């Protein structure tokens, strides 16, 4: 095996993705419900909003886990020494769209909760930070999709060269 063999990197990437999935599950299944319970106890006026908030937050997890599944497939292709493929470019483009959808969903949901008076303006301002992170992830993945697609084209040309 050569020094930069991608098969050596693949297990670490897979462990990283599993850790992200586990931390996300902890945040969505333990932290958010605990936080909601604490807010409902401390601020009874927000108690009716607890379940709608939890359902909303759980919905925002769906695009994140879909993106992790696509990232798992990208890591698999890296392990097969096929990182620059049209399929990986497509996967990165889908991850970019998922990040955009999640950021938009999160923004619209937070605006809705503010309008229903089920949120605090400080929470809304903090949610904008989450939205900007989602937009950055979308832009980064779209750039990666473009670069991987170009690299795949170059690789295809080189494969045809004798």
Secondary structure, DSSP 8 states (H G I E B T S, - for coil): --TT-HHHHHHHHHHHHHHHHHHHHHIIIIIHHHHHHHHHHH-GGGTTHHHHHHHHHHHHHHHHHHHHHHHHHHHHHHHTT--S-HHHHHHHHHHHHHHHHHHHHHHHHHHHHHHTT-S-HHHHHHHHHHHHHHHHHHHHHHHHHHHHHHHHHHHHHHHH--
